[in-house]
Amino acid sequence: MTQLKESRFSIGARFTTKHKVPMHCVVTDILKTYNSRNELVSIRYVATHQFLGQTVTDYDVVETTIARGLVEY
């Protein structure tokens, strides 16, 4: 079993999705899952973006999505 490292991106990281209509998102939280032996099993990110004046939250963003669209500020 491969051992996961700590989270690669921090809260506040900005990225753009690669959809037909790109969305500008911000990482708002990091979700970590541990097994019964206290080993890190999974890391997921929570991200938000604006859509028609509403804040939309995605609770299952993978690291690759952020890495592909990372915006440096």
C-alpha positions in Angstrom: 0.0 0.0 0.0 1.3 3.4 -0.9 1.5 6.0 1.8 -0.1 9.3 1.1 1.7 12.5 1.8 0.2 15.6 3.5 -2.0 17.9 1.5 -0.3 19.6 -1.4 -2.4 22.8 -1.6 -3.4 25.1 1.2 -6.7 26.7 2.0 -7.1 29.8 -0.1 -5.4 28.3 -3.2 -7.1 29.5 -6.4 -7.6 27.4 -9.6 -9.6 27.4 -12.8 -11.5 24.4 -14.0 -11.0 23.0 -17.5 -14.7 22.8 -18.5 -16.4 24.3 -21.5 -17.1 27.3 -19.4 -14.2 27.7 -16.9 -15.0 28.4 -13.3 -12.7 30.3 -11.0 -12.6 28.4 -7.7 -11.0 28.8 -4.2 -10.1 26.0 -1.9 -12.0 26.5 1.4 -11.3 23.3 3.3 -9.2 20.1 3.3 -10.9 16.7 4.1 -8.6 13.9 5.3 -9.8 10.3 5.9 -7.9 8.0 8.3 -8.4 4.3 8.8 -8.5 2.4 12.1 -4.6 2.2 12.2 -4.5 6.0 12.0 -3.0 5.9 8.5 -4.0 8.7 6.0 -6.2 7.0 3.4 -7.5 9.9 1.3 -7.2 13.6 0.8 -10.0 15.6 -0.8 -10.5 19.4 -1.1 -13.6 21.5 -0.7 -13.8 24.4 -3.2 -16.3 27.1 -3.9 -17.2 29.2 -7.0 -19.8 31.8 -7.9 -22.7 30.9 -10.3 -25.4 33.4 -11.0 -24.8 35.2 -7.8 -24.9 32.1 -5.6 -21.9 30.4 -3.9 -21.6 26.8 -5.1 -19.6 24.3 -3.0 -17.9 21.2 -4.3 -17.0 18.8 -1.5 -15.0 16.2 -3.6 -12.2 18.0 -5.5 -9.1 15.9 -6.2 -5.6 17.2 -6.1 -5.1 16.8 -9.9 -8.0 19.2 -10.7 -6.3 21.9 -8.7 -2.9 21.2 -10.1 -4.1 21.5 -13.7 -5.8 24.8 -13.2 -3.6 26.4 -10.5 -3.6 30.2 -10.7 -0.5 32.0 -9.2 -1.4 35.3 -7.5 
